[in-house]
Amino acid sequence: MPSKESRKIIKLGGSKAISLPKPFLDYHKIEGGDKVLLLYDGIILILPESFSQEQLEKKADFIKGLLE
């Protein structure tokens, strides 16, 4: 499911927002009202709340590759 795309920032009340890609939502079975985990420090990583530490460690090389 690896992918790369551009998203536009939209105004949402007094905040800013982006929509998440449908294939990402479908793959992780995320629906409206579900929570996701945001990891950020210069970049933002969005994880389904159900994502385990083991799954994150398995994706570490993929994440590093995206940054190259």
Secondary structure, 3 states (H helix, E strand, C coil): CCCCCCCCCEEECCEEECCCCHHHHHHCCCCCCCCEEEEECCCEEEEECCCCHHHHHHCHHHHHHHHC
